[in-house]
């Protein structure tokens, strides 16, 4: 059976190298994770009561916020002796965690098998293959639940494997508590008032909220989920097109007690806002980034938030969705040229 990550003690994540912005040569690409920039949204928030700053997580080396947990979960497993050179790493993913694990495994020389719903974008599949991961697609109608079941089946059949289990692994929120939250606090000089973050595993929101609520009284954390699958707000799962959030169940690592509000976003509004980010802010971001930005702008327009600073997490780049419905109009135009 695979080594299952449950109630165990984890290493001090300060041993995971998240480099400072200094000159030098990194030992490998995993040392380049973190210290992603914050940028003010201007045209999308024109006339808004509050200021919105976007944390651009696609500046991580493999292009998403999940680079942080990919490196953290592998480093933790190594430190506890759960991974050897012949260990097969197996994980279910909607794409970004798989890409993060694939790039880390490429650096370290591990074999990686990923299970993923077939509805995820072509670009995500291609990136996984390029990094050397083995990919098994599961029925799209089963969502992440189907991918998880398949991964667990593969783990049960392999005696030399390890499942990081991003939805359960405490290393997931912990790395955000120790790095992402501290970066936000440092770069805003403690001015951040509200966090807006989409919920996939819930690790990003949980880690940041836990750290910043401890530092600042009144700090708020707002979760974003698809309107088509409002599991957190209504307990109902369903199909949606916002890849990366809305797994269809409440993840174990999500601390709902830290969530002050849940905002649901339609597929349409997520897509429109992602395209607006590109055309009006020069930020080429993905679908879930569009969902989070839509929610952040909504919160910024509330009169009670006048003068506050809202931080919105933009998880990945729009380059991972060029073949999808997000850019269908551009695809049609390009085909006609």
Beta strands, then each sheet from edge to edge (+ up, - down):
strand 1: 38-40
strand 2: 51-56
strand 3: 88-92
strand 4: 111-117
strand 5: 134-138
strand 6: 161-162
strand 7: 194-198
strand 8: 220-226
strand 9: 261-265
strand 10: 309-314
sheet 1: 1+ 2- 10- 7- 8- 9-
sheet 2: 5+ 4+ 3+ 6+
end
